[in-house]
Amino acid sequence: MKTKDRPEWLDDALFYEIYPQSFMDSNNDGIGDIQGIIKKLDYIKDLGCNAIWLNPCFESPFYDAGYDVTDYYKVAKRYGSNEDLKQLFDQVHKRNMHIILDLVPGHTSVEHEWFKESMKAERNIYTDRYVWTDKVWEPISGYEAIRGYSERNGAAIVNFFSHQPALNYGYYKVRKSWQQPMDAEGPKETLKEMMKIMKFWLDMGCDGFRVDMAGSLVKNDKEGQGNIKLWQQVRSFLIKEYPEAVMISEWGEPDKSLKGGFHMDFLLHFGPSHYNDLFRCKNPYFSSKGKGNCKKFVRKYVENYEKTNKKGLICIPSGNHDMVRLSKNLGKDQQKLAFAFLLSMPGAPFIYYGDEIGMEYNEELPSKEGAYERTGSRTPMQWDDSKNAGFSEADKSMLYLPVNKSAKKVNVKSSLKDPDSLINEIKKLIKLRKKHEALLNNGNIEFINAAYPLCYERYSREESITVVINPADKEESIKVKKGEIIYSLGKGAMIKDGKCTINGKSAVFIKNES
């Protein structure tokens, strides 16, 4: 049944994130491309994912791996062409899957023609496309700026790196003469152009967007009210013209993003979420040492869950291109337990390419395209034990990044053959998730215990399932409802007299008696 406030396909969407330059090289130039992705669509579908998030693929100088756009309407040459991307959309849909693009609305590259025009002293249609001060000397509190770079008298505020000037969507609270309100012509034209860009790709067959830094567009907006208002305008446009288009935000504050019209909010690894407490800290909760703590994560998750009217539309990724891989802190068995958690939580799960086989994080690599410590999570996908792990036939000196040394042992081909592999456990969990309504994206959740073991109930109108996960290397017990174990990982558990006694490094899903 189609829900009132979001497209039906999102209810059971399970996303696979592709970093295009590292996924599959089809023309042997050492860089992944769109035709390479097309060749591997059946693999993604067989894994159980029915949706794809494609990281930026637009024209760029790649000082920030494509998050510094020079042409929103054109695919970067190294990935192929607009025609290739249209073919990818068609091939994804042919397999009854969906695909969303990475939209970067907050800033462009300094090399974008818009910015070059905005730097000119004489006024033109791009003068107000970016946020400029009146004078080059003016100090700017809270922001870095580009100075002494143009004939125009002023400094341009940047949104992230120093080569990424902020696009002008206006100021929620105007405090300086150069700060334009949201309803000024410049900000209105910027928003109009961004919706035009969205329309261009939606008309071609894109199914929606993951929006980069979604809460950063309107400035002087501490409470997010201006950004909420802006995205509500976008959502109104989409409802009218593209009702099936999905919007997922990189915001980290679902109470704001959902109010702004986003369908789901992407949980951030920084800020107040305590997401890193689970997988990426000195003592992760999912480590077998049993020294972790997930109470702050659960407390914040429940707080956000309540703020979203218990919609549960908070996406928790296995990882992404901005953080170290799961395998840095967790072994194979611990990663299995982490996926038992990730694939039994509300919201659309996101699997970062390679996490399904336990790809390693390479700490020794120098920065590539603005990645810095993130570089080690962006290495080529490990398909098999052949040359360059099956990623490319190019000479290894031409590769975007070197292949991990572990590729001979850790790769898709060998993992699929191993019944005890991480990927085969993930496939099992995905099948179970799709089989049970209570485990789907919009199912409800109630936490029962936030220590060891982690315990929560997922429920819908038709059923309820209790999830018990014990990453620690010792037996634990907890009271549970009567029911039948429908999934067991590790040494499992025993249920007797309303108590679940679960072994160390184990997980069970219990279908509760109605």
N, C-alpha and C positions, 0 to 999 in steps of 0.2 A: 504494500500500500504506500502511495506517495505521501510523504509528510508535507505539512503545510509550509514549513519555512526552509526547506532545502531539497535539492534534487534527490530523487529516489536512489540513484546509483551510489550516492555517498553513504547510504546506510550500511553497506557491507564492503566499502572500499578498503583495500589494503595496498598501500603505496610502496613502490620500489624507487628509491632515489638514484638517479644516474648522473654522475659527474662525467660529461660527455668526452672530455679529452683523455680520460683514463679507462673507458669502458671497453671499446672494441675498435680496432683500426682496420678499415676495409681496403684502404688504398696504399698501405705500407709506407706511410710517411712518418710513422712513429707517434701520431696523434689520433686519438679516438675520433670517430665521426658518426654522422647520422645513419649512413648505410650500415655501419657496424652495429648500431643499436637495432636496426631492422632485422639483421641476421640473428640477433639473440632474443627476439620477442617471445619465441616459443619457450625458451628457457625461463623467462620471467613468468610466463603464464603457468608453466609446469610447477614452478615453485609455489604457486598459489596466489601470487599478487595479481590483481586485476586493474591496477592503476599505476601510472608512472609520474614521478616528479622529475622533470628535466631541468638541471641547473642551467644558468644563462648560456644561450647559444647565439646571441646577437653579435653584430659587428663590434669590435672592441680592440684597443691596443693591448689588452690583457695585462695591465699592471695590477689588476685585482681579479684575475681569473674570469673575466667576463662581467663582473659586477661594476664595470666602468664602461658603459655603453656609448658607442659613437653613432649607431643607427638602429633604432628600435624596430625598424621595418625590414631589416635585412639580416639573414643568417650569416654568421662569420664564415669566411671562405674556407678556413681550415676544417670546418664541420660539413661543408657541402653548400647547398643552395636552398632558397625558399621552396623550390620544387621538391628537394629531398625531404624537407620538413613536412610538406604536404603529404608526401608518400608515407612518411612515418605515421602521421595522424590516421591516414586511411588504413594502414596495416594494423595499427593498434585497434581501431574500431572493427576491423574485419574479425578480430579475435575476441570481440565483445569486451574489450578493455577500454580504459580512458587514460587521457594524458593531460597534465597541466604544465604550463611553462612557468619559469621563474621570472616574475616581473620586478624590475628595479625602478620604482617610481620616484625615489627620493633624491637621486643625483644622477649625473652622467659623468663621462670622462671630460677632461679639459679639452680633449681633441674633438668633441662633438661640434658640429657646425653651429648649433644653437649658441654654444658658449663662445665660440670665436666671434660670432656676430654681436653677442651681448657685451664683449670687451671693447667694442668700438665707441668712440667718443660721441658720435652723432646718434640720436635716437633712431631705433628701428623696431621691428615687430618682436625682436628677441631681447630688447633692453631689459624688460621686466620678467624674463623667463627664469632668471636666477635671483638669489638674494644678495643684493649689493648694498654696501654702505654708501653714504654720500661722499666721504673723503677717505683716501687711502690710509690716513694716519689714525683714523678713529679706532679706539680699543673696543673689542667685542667680548663681552662677558659670556663665558660658557661655551664658546665656539672657537675653532681655529678658522683661519681664513687664507685666501690666496691674495697676496699683495705684490705690487710692483711688477705685475705680469702683463699689464695692458695699458693702452692709451687712455682708457676710461679712468676718471678720478674716483676711486672707490676700492673697496676690498670685497671679494666674494666669499661668503661663508661656505665651508665645506661640510659635508654630511658624515664623512668617515675619513678615508685617507686624504692627503693634501691635494691629490689630483682628481677629487670627486666633488665638484661644486654642487651645492644644494639647489635643487629646483625650487621655484617660488610658488608655494601654495598659501602664502600669507601668514600673518601672525594672529593668534587668538587674542592676545593682549598686546596692543601696540604701545611701545614705550619710547621709541625713537622716531625721528622724522623720516628715516629711510625704511622703516618697517611698515609694510603694506597690510591692511586688513584683508581677511579672507575674501571679501566681496569686491576687492579692487580688480581692475581689468587684467592686470598681470597674472595674479593667482587664478582667476577664472579661466584664462586662456591656457594656463599650464594644465589644469585639471581637464579641460576640454580636450587637449591634445593627448593626455594619457588615456582617456576613454576612447579616443580615436584609435590609438595603438591597440588597446584591448579588442576593439571591434575588428580590426584588421586580422588578428590571429584567430579570433573566434569564428569569423567568417570562413577562414581557411580550414577549420576543423578542430582547433584547440578546445579542450573541455573546461578550461578555467585557468586559474593562476595561484601560485604560492607567492605571496607579496613580501618582498624583502623590506625589513625595517618599517613595517606598516604604521607604527605609531609615531614616526619621526617627521612626517611631512609638514604639518602645521607647527610653527614655532611658538615659543612662549605659551605652552599648553601643558602645564604641569599635571593637570587632572585628566587630560586626554579629551576634553569636550570638543575642541576644535577638530581633532582628527576623527572623532566619532561622527561629527556632523559631515565632514568631507566624505567619509566612506559610506555614509547613508545615501549621499547623492549618487555615488557609484552603484550601490546596490539597487537603487530605484531604476537606474538606467539598465542594469542587467535584468531585473525582474520584467521590465517592459520588453526588452529585445532579445535576451538570452536567458530565459528562466532555468535552463539546465546547466548553466555555467557555474562552476564551483569556485569559491574564494576561500583560501586558507591563509591565515596571517602569521607572519613572524612578528609577534607583538609580546607574547608572554604574559598578557593580562586579559584572559578570556572574558571577564566581565565587561571590559571596554570593547574588545574586538567584535564580540558577538552582538553587542548593542549597535556597533557600527555597521553591521550587516554581513560580517564574515560568517561562514558556515562552521568553521573550526579554527581554533587557535593552536599554533605550534608551540609546544613547551620549549622554553629556552634553557640552555645549559649555564647561563649566567643570570644574575639577578636573584630574585627571592624564591625561586621555585624549589631549591634544594634537590634538583634532579641529579646533580653530580654526587650527592650523598649515596646514591644507589650504586653507581657504576664507576665513577671517576674521582676518587679521592684517596687519601692514605689508607683508610680502612673502609672500603665500599661495603654497603649492606650485603651485597650479593657475593662477597668473598666468604670462603669456607672458614675463615678465622673466627667468625662470629663476633667481631668487634665493631661492626658497623651499626649505624643508627638511622632508621628511616622515619622516625617520628615527626621530624620537622617537615619532611617531604609530604607525608600523609596529611599533616595538619594544614599545610598550604594547599594541597590538592583539594581537600574537602572544602576549604574556604572558597576556592575558585569554583568548585562544583556547585556549591550552594548559590554563589553569585550568578551562575548561568542557569538558574532555575532547574537544577538537576538534569540538564541536558547531556552532561557528560562528554561534551564535544571538545576535549582537550587532547591533542595528538602528542603521543610520547614516542620519540624516535629511538631506534637502536643506536643511532649516531648520525652524524652528517659530515659534510666537508669542512666544518668549522671546529671540530673537536677530535681528540684522540680516539682511536678505535677501542671498542669493548675489550679486545684481547690484551690491551696494555695492562689492565688491572685484573682481568678474570681469565681463568683457564677454561678449557672446553666444557667441562661439566658445569662450571659456574655460569658460562654463557648460555647453556641450555636452560638453566633455571631463570636467568634474566629474560630469555625469550618466552618462558612459560608465563612470566609476569607481563611482558610487553604485549603478548598476543591474547591476554585475557582481561585487558583493561578497556574501558570505554574509549570512544574516539577512534579515528582511523590510525592504525599502526603504520609506521614508516620504517622500512628496512633500507639501510644505506648499503649500496652495492659492496659486495665482498664480506659484509658482516655475517651473511648466512653461511659462510665457510670458515669464519674465524680469521680473516685476513689480519696480518700483523701491522702494527704501527711502527714505522721506521723513524727512529729518533735521530739518525745520523745525517739526514738530508739537508742541504742548504735550502734556503727559501726559493720557491718557484712562483712567479706571478703573484707576489704579495701574500703568499701563504704563511711564511715564517714557520712557527711550530705546527701549523696545520698541514704542512707539506707531507708529512709522513702518513697522513690519512688519505692521500690522493694518488697513491701509486697505482700502476696498471692492474686491472682485474686479472685474477689468476685462473685461467680457464683449464689448463692442463699442464703437463710436464714437458711440453715441447719448447721450441725456441720462443723466448720472451713470454713464456707461460701461455702461449696461444693468443696473446693480445695483438701482436703485430709481427710481420715478416721482415720488418725493417732492421737495419743494423742497430745494435743496442745503443750506439752512440747517438742515434736519432730519436730515441724514445723520449716522450714528454717527461717522464720520470723513470728511474730505474725500477725494474721488477724486484720485489722482495726476494731475499735469499731463500725464504721458506716455500717458494712456489713449487718446488719439486715434490713436496709432501702435501702442502696445503693448496688444493686447487679444486675446481668444480668436478672434473672428471673422476678423480680418486674419491672425493667426498660422496658423490652419488653412488659409488660402488660399495661404500662402507655403511652397513646398516646401523652402526652406532655413531654415525657422523652428526655434526651439528645441523647440517642442511636437511637431513632426513628427519631429525626431530622437529625442526621448524615446519617442514611440510606436514607432519602429523598434527602439529598444533594448529596450523592454518585450517586443515580439513575439519578439525574438531570445532574451531571457532565458527566456521561457516555452517556447521550442522546445527548449532544451538543458538536460538534467537537471543537468549540471555547474555551471550558472549559477544554479540555484535556491537557495532559502534554506538548505537543509541540506547543500549541496555543500561539499566540502573546499576549503581554500586553502593554498598555499605561496608565500611571497614569494621572488622571485628577485633583485630589485633595488629598493632604497629610495632611489635618487637620481633623476637624469634619465637614461633614462626610468624611470618606475615600471613594474615588471613582476612579475606573479604568475600562478600557475597555479591554475585552478579545476578540480576533478576529482570524478568519481563512479565508480561501478563500471563504467559503460558508456562514459565518454568523459573526455577532458581538454582544456581550452581554456586557451591562454596569452593573457593580456591585456597589451598593451604600450601605455602612455599617455605621450606626450611633450608636456607643456604648454609647455615652453620654446620660444622662437622660433629654435631652431637644430637641425640634424640630430644625431641620436644613434644609437648602435649597441649591440646586445646579443646574446649568444648565445641561441638558442632551439632547440627541437626541430623536427624536420621536420613540416610540416603545411600546411594550406590556410587562407588568409585568408577568414573568413566575415563579417567586419564591418570596415569601414574608414571613418574620419572624418578630415576635413581632406585633406591631400595624401597620406595613407597611408604605406605602407612597402614595401620590397623585401626579400624573403627569399632568401638565396643562401648556400650552403655553411655552413648552420647558424648564420647571422648575420642578424639583422633590423636593417636600416638604416631608421630611421623619421624622417620629415620633422618639422620643427617644427610645433607646434600640431596634432598628429595622434594618432590612436589606431587600433590594429588588434586584432582578436580572431582568434587562430589555433587552428583545430581540429587538434590534434596527431594524427599517425599512430599507430595502435594497434600 
